[in-house]
Amino acid sequence: MSIANKDQEEIWNGAGGKAWVRAQALLDAAFTPFERVLVETASAAGAARVLDIGCGTGATTLALGDALGPDAECLGLDISETMITHARKRAAEAGSNAEFIVADAQTHEFSASHYDLITSRFGVMFFEDPVAAFRNLNRAAAPGAGMVLLSWRDPAENPFMTAAETAARPLLPGLPKREPNARGQFGFADSARVERILSEAGWQDLAHEKLDVDCRFPLSAMDLYVSLMGPVGYAMAQGVDEATREKVIDVVRAAIMEFAEGDKIAFTAACWKTTARAA
């Protein structure tokens, strides 16, 4: 397997991937509305061969396979063997026709001109060379094939997603700062930059739609979220002393409680729905 994004392979086969597997049910519940967006797009397009990039533990690929039926080809790709192993287990348990591979979408040798739809839910903001990655995906797309990408808008528009690190930074001064256009969660926040990347990679008919999506997960899962997810969860997985860990969880829990509504944590996810077409 040819890997260009070695750092991402390390993260997502280490603490990052393990965290997503442990929090799979929580994340699937919170992000169900985005799953519906991709399924509706694929169904409306009459897609028969779908490639789902950065599929993680498989929720979107499984949903696409279920919606499109047994004759459709739905392939989920992720750089994380940890998460793909879990996705395959889920597919086997569900009797799904969805399939999964461990690969780097920037360098993987796809069948040429094969897929009639390429999708991603928050999985394309991590490429070392995004133009090369989307050029490679363009080669995998059939002529005129569609692409639909879901990505986060600016951190300032997503206060829930930055609440934990803002609260914990005094206790974890080594937390990385969010840099504009940097690889990572908010790497595609600048729609003009994304348009330049996709155009240079050979995609056409680009359009960006703002999505403000209400997301929820059970309040009872808050401690799991606090201890595992995002830069704070990743920092704690690298090792902190128990006293610091308890202080971090306390301050982050208090910050996340600002988003509590009854027995749920509720937040608005400010995202882009980007669509394009292969030449």
C-alpha positions as CSV (number, residue, x, y, z in Angstrom):
1,M,0.0,0.0,0.0
2,S,1.4,3.4,-1.0
3,I,1.1,5.9,1.7
4,A,1.7,9.7,1.3
5,N,0.1,10.7,4.6
6,K,2.2,8.8,7.1
7,D,1.4,11.1,10.0
8,Q,-2.3,10.5,9.4
9,E,-1.8,6.8,9.2
10,E,0.0,6.9,12.6
11,I,-2.7,9.0,14.3
12,W,-5.7,7.0,12.9
13,N,-4.1,3.6,13.6
14,G,-3.2,4.8,17.1
15,A,-5.1,6.9,19.7
16,G,-7.3,8.6,17.1
17,G,-8.7,5.5,15.5
18,K,-9.1,3.7,18.8
19,A,-11.1,6.7,20.2
20,W,-13.5,6.7,17.2
21,V,-14.1,2.9,17.6
22,R,-14.9,3.3,21.3
23,A,-17.1,6.3,20.6
24,Q,-18.7,4.9,17.4
25,A,-22.3,4.7,18.7
26,L,-22.1,8.2,20.1
27,L,-20.7,9.7,16.9
28,D,-23.1,7.8,14.7
29,A,-26.0,9.2,16.7
30,A,-24.7,12.7,16.6
31,F,-23.9,12.7,12.9
32,T,-27.0,10.8,11.6
33,P,-28.3,14.0,9.8
34,F,-25.1,14.0,7.6
35,E,-25.6,10.4,6.8
36,R,-29.0,11.2,5.5
37,V,-27.6,14.0,3.3
38,L,-25.3,11.6,1.5
39,V,-27.9,8.9,1.2
40,E,-30.4,11.3,-0.3
41,T,-27.8,12.6,-2.8
42,A,-26.8,9.0,-3.8
43,S,-30.5,7.9,-4.2
44,A,-31.5,11.0,-6.2
45,A,-28.5,10.4,-8.5
46,G,-29.4,6.8,-9.0
47,A,-25.8,5.9,-8.1
48,A,-24.7,2.3,-8.5
49,R,-21.0,2.5,-7.7
50,V,-20.1,4.7,-4.8
51,L,-16.7,5.4,-3.2
52,D,-16.9,6.8,0.3
53,I,-13.6,8.5,1.3
54,G,-12.5,8.7,5.0
55,C,-15.3,6.3,6.0
56,G,-14.0,5.7,9.5
57,T,-16.0,3.0,11.3
58,G,-18.3,2.7,8.3
59,A,-21.6,4.4,9.2
60,T,-22.0,6.3,5.9
61,T,-20.9,3.5,3.7
62,L,-23.3,1.0,5.4
63,A,-26.1,3.5,5.1
64,L,-25.4,4.0,1.4
65,G,-25.3,0.3,0.8
66,D,-28.6,-0.2,2.6
67,A,-30.3,2.6,0.7
68,L,-29.0,1.7,-2.8
69,G,-29.7,-2.0,-2.4
70,P,-27.8,-5.3,-3.0
71,D,-26.9,-4.6,-6.6
72,A,-25.0,-1.4,-5.8
73,E,-21.3,-1.3,-5.2
74,C,-20.4,0.7,-2.1
75,L,-16.8,0.9,-1.1
76,G,-15.6,2.6,2.0
77,L,-11.9,3.7,2.2
78,D,-9.9,4.8,5.2
79,I,-6.2,5.0,6.1
80,S,-7.0,3.5,9.5
81,E,-6.8,-0.3,9.7
82,T,-8.2,0.1,13.2
83,M,-11.4,1.7,12.0
84,I,-11.8,-0.4,8.9
85,T,-11.5,-3.6,10.9
86,H,-14.5,-2.3,13.0
87,A,-16.4,-1.3,9.8
88,R,-16.0,-4.8,8.3
89,K,-17.2,-6.3,11.6
90,R,-20.3,-4.1,11.4
91,A,-20.9,-5.0,7.8
92,A,-20.7,-8.7,8.5
93,E,-23.1,-8.4,11.5
94,A,-25.6,-6.4,9.4
95,G,-25.4,-8.6,6.3
96,S,-24.4,-5.5,4.3
97,N,-23.1,-5.5,0.8
98,A,-20.8,-2.6,1.7
99,E,-17.1,-3.4,1.4
100,F,-14.1,-1.7,3.0
101,I,-10.4,-1.2,2.2
102,V,-7.4,0.3,4.1
103,A,-5.8,2.7,1.7
104,D,-4.6,6.3,1.3
105,A,-6.9,8.0,-1.2
106,Q,-4.1,10.3,-2.3
107,T,-2.1,7.4,-3.8
108,H,-4.3,4.3,-4.0
109,E,-4.5,2.8,-7.5
110,F,-8.2,2.8,-8.1
111,S,-9.9,1.2,-11.1
112,A,-10.0,4.0,-13.7
113,S,-13.2,5.8,-14.6
114,H,-15.2,3.4,-12.4
115,Y,-17.3,5.2,-9.7
116,D,-20.4,7.2,-10.5
117,L,-20.4,9.0,-7.1
118,I,-17.7,9.9,-4.6
119,T,-18.8,10.9,-1.1
120,S,-17.2,11.9,2.1
121,R,-18.4,12.9,5.6
122,F,-15.6,14.9,7.2
123,G,-12.9,12.6,5.6
124,V,-11.1,14.8,3.1
125,M,-9.4,17.6,5.1
126,F,-6.3,15.6,6.0
127,F,-4.4,15.2,2.7
128,E,-0.7,16.2,2.6
129,D,-1.3,17.2,-1.1
130,P,-5.0,17.8,-1.6
131,V,-4.7,18.6,-5.3
132,A,-2.9,15.3,-5.9
133,A,-5.5,13.5,-3.8
134,F,-8.5,14.9,-5.7
135,R,-6.7,14.4,-9.1
136,N,-6.4,10.7,-8.1
137,L,-10.1,10.6,-7.2
138,N,-10.9,12.2,-10.5
139,R,-9.2,9.4,-12.3
140,A,-11.3,6.9,-10.3
141,A,-14.5,8.7,-11.3
142,A,-16.5,7.8,-14.3
143,P,-17.0,10.6,-16.9
144,G,-19.6,13.0,-15.5
145,A,-19.6,11.3,-12.1
146,G,-20.7,13.4,-9.1
147,M,-18.9,14.1,-5.9
148,V,-20.4,15.4,-2.6
149,L,-18.2,16.4,0.3
150,L,-19.2,17.4,3.8
151,S,-16.7,19.5,5.7
152,W,-16.6,21.9,8.6
153,R,-16.9,25.6,8.2
154,D,-14.8,28.1,10.4
155,P,-14.1,27.2,14.0
156,A,-15.8,30.4,15.1
157,E,-19.0,29.0,13.6
158,N,-18.6,25.8,15.5
159,P,-18.3,26.7,19.2
160,F,-19.1,23.2,20.4
161,M,-16.2,21.7,18.4
162,T,-13.7,24.0,20.1
163,A,-15.3,24.2,23.6
164,A,-13.2,21.4,25.0
165,E,-9.8,22.7,23.9
166,T,-10.6,26.3,24.9
167,A,-11.5,25.1,28.4
168,A,-8.5,22.7,28.7
169,R,-5.8,24.8,27.2
170,P,-4.6,26.3,30.6
171,L,-4.1,22.8,31.8
172,L,-2.7,21.4,28.6
173,P,-0.6,24.2,27.2
174,G,0.8,21.9,24.5
175,L,-2.5,21.6,22.7
176,P,-2.1,22.6,19.0
177,K,-3.6,25.9,17.9
178,R,-6.0,26.0,15.0
179,E,-4.2,27.4,12.0
180,P,-6.2,28.6,9.0
181,N,-6.1,26.1,6.1
182,A,-4.1,23.7,8.1
183,R,-4.7,20.0,7.6
184,G,-7.3,18.7,10.1
185,Q,-10.9,19.2,11.1
186,F,-11.2,22.8,9.7
187,G,-8.9,22.4,6.8
188,F,-11.7,22.9,4.2
189,A,-13.3,25.9,6.0
190,D,-12.3,28.3,3.3
191,S,-14.6,27.5,0.4
192,A,-12.6,29.6,-2.1
193,R,-9.5,27.5,-1.3
194,V,-11.4,24.3,-1.7
195,E,-12.7,25.5,-5.1
196,R,-9.1,26.2,-6.2
197,I,-8.0,22.7,-5.1
198,L,-10.8,20.9,-6.8
199,S,-10.5,23.0,-10.0
200,E,-6.8,22.4,-10.2
201,A,-7.5,18.7,-9.7
202,G,-9.8,18.6,-12.7
203,W,-13.3,18.8,-11.2
204,Q,-15.9,21.1,-12.6
205,D,-19.4,22.5,-11.9
206,L,-18.4,23.3,-8.3
207,A,-20.9,24.5,-5.8
208,H,-20.9,25.1,-2.0
209,E,-24.0,25.1,0.2
210,K,-24.0,26.1,3.8
211,L,-25.5,23.5,6.1
212,D,-26.4,24.3,9.7
213,V,-27.3,20.9,11.2
214,D,-28.8,20.2,14.6
215,C,-26.8,17.3,16.2
216,R,-27.5,15.5,19.4
217,F,-26.1,12.7,21.6
218,P,-27.1,11.4,25.0
219,L,-26.0,13.4,28.0
220,S,-25.0,10.1,29.6
221,A,-22.3,9.8,26.9
222,M,-20.7,13.1,27.8
223,D,-17.8,11.7,29.8
224,L,-16.9,9.3,27.0
225,Y,-16.8,12.2,24.6
226,V,-14.8,14.4,27.0
227,S,-12.2,11.7,27.6
228,L,-11.7,10.5,24.0
229,M,-12.5,13.0,21.3
230,G,-10.8,15.9,19.6
231,P,-7.4,17.5,20.5
232,V,-8.1,17.1,24.2
233,G,-8.8,13.4,24.1
234,Y,-5.8,12.8,21.8
235,A,-3.5,14.8,24.2
236,M,-4.7,12.8,27.2
237,A,-4.2,9.5,25.3
238,Q,-0.5,10.5,24.9
239,G,-0.3,10.4,28.7
240,V,-1.0,12.9,31.5
241,D,-0.8,12.4,35.2
242,E,-4.0,11.4,36.9
243,A,-4.4,14.7,38.8
244,T,-4.2,16.7,35.6
245,R,-6.5,14.3,33.8
246,E,-9.2,14.8,36.5
247,K,-8.9,18.6,36.3
248,V,-9.1,18.5,32.5
249,I,-12.2,16.3,32.6
250,D,-13.8,18.6,35.1
251,V,-13.3,21.8,33.2
252,V,-14.2,20.3,29.9
253,R,-17.3,18.7,31.3
254,A,-18.4,22.1,32.6
255,A,-17.8,23.6,29.2
256,I,-19.8,20.9,27.4
257,M,-22.7,21.2,29.9
258,E,-23.3,24.7,28.3
259,F,-24.8,22.7,25.4
260,A,-27.0,20.4,27.5
261,E,-30.7,20.3,26.8
262,G,-32.6,17.9,29.1
263,D,-31.0,14.5,28.7
264,K,-29.1,15.4,25.5
265,I,-26.1,17.4,24.4
266,A,-27.3,19.5,21.5
267,F,-25.2,21.6,19.1
268,T,-25.3,23.1,15.7
269,A,-22.7,21.8,13.2
270,A,-21.8,24.6,10.7
271,C,-20.7,22.8,7.6
272,W,-20.2,23.0,3.8
273,K,-21.8,20.7,1.3
274,T,-19.6,20.8,-1.7
275,T,-20.6,19.3,-4.9
276,A,-18.6,18.8,-8.1
277,R,-18.5,16.7,-11.3
278,A,-15.8,14.8,-13.0
279,A,-14.9,16.1,-16.5
